[in-house]
């Protein structure tokens, strides 16, 4: 589905002849994209660590991107804290960008999608959408948006806006074929877009949700590999279609297993899980944290790691298990 980078990898081999993950055949560009709405917990620090190791292993670029388009939640002190935490861990970055400085670029991309008929206005309220989902579940159907808004006439749209409703904007997914890709950790993936709701890209107040800015940035920065948690597998199908609609080159994808807390649920900063800052304050050594996050799910003992350079030299994105790991 469109040009991609999967064919640009060749299988490598470790010493002794054991196969490794494919070796990139073009300059590597990866990114870590935190939202500065709280301190980094170990789950999202792990994404930074794996992206950084992949970039350094292959002589590539590691970009720090702040997803700061939600002014109601973003705090500047967390931008500073994230920089300090990454530096303490020993992670350096080659470029830093702020999404809040690129709003005009996202608006231009949205206009392109509108002109192509791939972005359409919806006027349902959150309460109306929630009711639709409840009814669908009661009838044993998946809670997928029914595209009612596509059937509205110009007169009906004008009437709704005269009533004070402001639309949110959805990306029209193509549903004529499955979206497929070769994941560098999870193997072959296949998602039927008919099982997904058309994703909302723009809120009723005109602000952008995660998907469009992320895709536009990845295209503009030439990101070659998207390495992130398995909770993003489903929205990869949306992302692939959006990249294609905007004329971008598809990156390779790698989705690593989530880190679970002692209670078996994924780590979350909203739930107050262990932050990197707390470990710093308790005197934990940065190499110990780096080694733990880099080896979880690989079968390697973190205590065997003696240096960052060793981690870089031995890093293999294909060595990770698909199973979730417990912290």
Secondary structure, 3 states (H helix, E strand, C coil): CCCECHHHEEEEECCCCCEEEEEECCCCEEEECCCCCCCCEHHHHHHHHHHHHHHHHCCCEEEEEECCCCCCCCCHHHHHHHHHHHHHHCCCCCEEEEHHHCHHHHHHHHHHHHHCCCEEEECCCHHHHHHHHHHHHHCCCCCCCCCHHHHCCHHHHHHHHHCCCCCEEEECCCCCCCEEEEECCCEEEEECHHHCCCCEEECCCCCECHHHHHHHHHHHHCCCEEEEEHHHHHHHHHHHHHHHHCCCCECEEEEECCEECCCCCECCCCCCCCEHHHHHHCCCCHHHHHHHHHHCCCCCCHHHCCCHHHHHHHCCHHHCCCCCEEC
